[in-house]
Amino acid sequence: MYKQTPSGIWTYIPEFFSLEEFFPPEQEHLFGVVLGDVPVIWMGIDDRVKWTADQLRMIYGTAIMNTWHSVRMQSRYGFHRYRGWRSRDCSVGAQFSQHKMGCAADIVFTGVEADAVRSDILANPHQEEFQFITFLEMNVSWLHFDCRPHDKLNAGIIQYAP
């Protein structure tokens, strides 16, 4: 849902993902910084990524991002802290990673393989729920999508295989 700050700035607040799922523990001290009732840190993630993550969770069911905040989640899915936003000086990922721009997410679905989700997205790239996805990482066990600037209409979704 979109919320407006007292200064008139609108931002999307995910319905199905918490701050802990999008941000690493190093940012936890900022979770309580709010404008009105909007945690300011949410503005560090592109609205298209937050909205798309919610849409994917509605379609494919339970989805896991960061697990650092939950021992139970760590025991089931491993320890993850950088599947959403990453700081510019984070040593994980590429120097100009879309995660460091607030434009990417890495998601694991508990009921469907990432390859099946990627296949759906590639077969229906203009479906409303997939409309903002411009890049997919291939051949990995999680779904990495991002919303980087790219002419998807004429050039399609960028597919990268590490």
C-alpha positions in Angstrom: 0.0 0.0 0.0 1.2 3.5 -0.6 1.6 5.9 2.3 2.3 9.6 2.3 4.7 11.3 4.7 3.7 14.6 6.3 6.0 16.3 3.7 3.9 14.9 0.9 6.3 12.1 -0.3 4.5 8.9 -1.3 6.2 5.5 -0.9 5.0 1.9 -1.3 5.0 -0.1 1.9 5.1 -3.9 1.2 2.2 -5.9 2.5 4.0 -9.2 2.7 7.6 -8.2 3.5 9.1 -6.7 6.7 11.9 -4.2 7.0 14.2 -7.1 8.2 13.5 -9.0 5.0 14.7 -6.1 2.8 17.5 -4.6 4.9 20.6 -6.0 6.6 21.1 -5.8 10.4 23.5 -3.0 10.0 20.5 -0.8 9.1 18.2 -1.9 12.0 19.0 1.3 13.9 17.1 3.2 11.2 13.9 1.1 11.3 12.3 3.4 13.9 13.1 6.7 12.0 9.7 7.7 10.7 8.0 10.6 9.0 4.4 10.4 10.2 3.9 6.7 10.3 6.2 5.9 7.4 9.6 4.3 8.2 12.0 6.5 6.2 14.2 3.6 5.3 11.5 2.2 3.0 12.4 5.1 0.6 15.8 3.4 0.0 14.1 0.6 -2.0 12.5 1.4 -5.4 8.7 1.2 -5.2 8.7 -1.0 -8.3 10.8 -3.6 -6.4 8.7 -3.6 -3.3 5.4 -3.8 -5.3 6.8 -6.6 -7.5 8.0 -8.6 -4.5 4.5 -8.4 -3.1 2.9 -9.4 -6.4 5.3 -12.4 -6.7 4.4 -13.5 -3.1 0.7 -13.3 -3.9 1.2 -15.5 -7.0 3.8 -18.0 -5.8 3.1 -18.1 -2.0 5.6 -17.9 0.8 8.8 -16.2 -0.2 12.0 -15.8 1.7 14.5 -12.9 1.5 16.8 -12.0 4.5 16.7 -14.4 7.4 19.2 -12.7 9.8 16.3 -11.7 12.1 14.9 -15.2 12.8 16.8 -18.2 14.2 13.9 -20.4 13.0 14.2 -19.1 9.4 18.0 -19.5 9.5 17.6 -23.1 10.5 15.4 -23.8 7.5 16.8 -21.5 4.8 20.3 -20.5 5.9 21.6 -17.2 7.1 21.0 -14.3 4.6 21.4 -10.6 5.1 21.9 -9.0 1.7 19.1 -10.3 -0.5 17.5 -6.9 -0.7 19.2 -3.5 -0.2 23.0 -3.4 0.1 25.1 -0.4 1.1 27.4 1.1 -1.5 30.4 -0.3 0.4 29.0 -3.8 0.9 31.5 -6.4 -0.2 28.8 -8.7 -1.5 28.0 -8.4 -5.2 29.2 -6.2 -7.9 30.4 -2.6 -7.4 27.4 -1.3 -9.3 24.9 -4.0 -8.2 21.3 -3.0 -8.6 20.9 -4.1 -4.9 23.1 -1.1 -4.1 20.8 1.2 -6.0 17.7 -0.2 -4.2 16.5 -1.7 -7.4 16.9 -5.5 -6.9 15.7 -8.4 -4.8 16.7 -12.0 -4.3 13.8 -14.3 -3.4 13.4 -18.0 -2.6 9.9 -19.4 -2.8 9.0 -22.3 -0.6 6.5 -23.9 -2.9 8.0 -23.4 -6.4 11.4 -23.5 -7.9 13.0 -20.2 -9.1 13.3 -21.7 -12.7 9.5 -22.1 -12.9 9.0 -18.4 -11.8 11.6 -17.2 -14.3 9.9 -19.2 -17.0 6.6 -17.6 -16.2 8.1 -14.1 -16.2 9.9 -14.7 -19.5 6.7 -16.2 -21.1 4.6 -13.3 -19.9 6.9 -10.3 -19.5 4.2 -7.7 -19.8 1.8 -9.4 -17.4 0.9 -6.7 -14.8 2.7 -8.4 -11.9 5.9 -8.7 -14.0 5.7 -5.3 -15.7 8.6 -3.7 -13.9 11.1 -6.6 -14.2 13.8 -5.7 -16.7 16.5 -8.1 -15.6 16.7 -11.8 -14.4 19.7 -13.7 -13.2 19.6 -17.2 -14.6 21.0 -20.5 -13.4 20.7 -19.7 -9.7 18.5 -21.3 -7.1 16.9 -18.0 -6.1 15.0 -15.5 -8.1 17.0 -12.4 -8.7 15.0 -9.7 -10.4 15.7 -6.0 -10.8 14.1 -2.9 -12.3 17.1 -1.3 -13.9 16.5 1.3 -16.6 16.2 -0.8 -19.8 14.0 -0.7 -23.0 12.1 -3.9 -22.1 9.4 -3.1 -24.7 11.8 -3.3 -27.6 14.7 -5.4 -26.2 13.0 -7.8 -23.8 14.1 -8.8 -20.3 17.9 -9.0 -19.9 18.9 -12.5 -18.9 22.3 -12.9 -17.2 23.9 -16.2 -16.4 26.9 -16.0 -14.0 
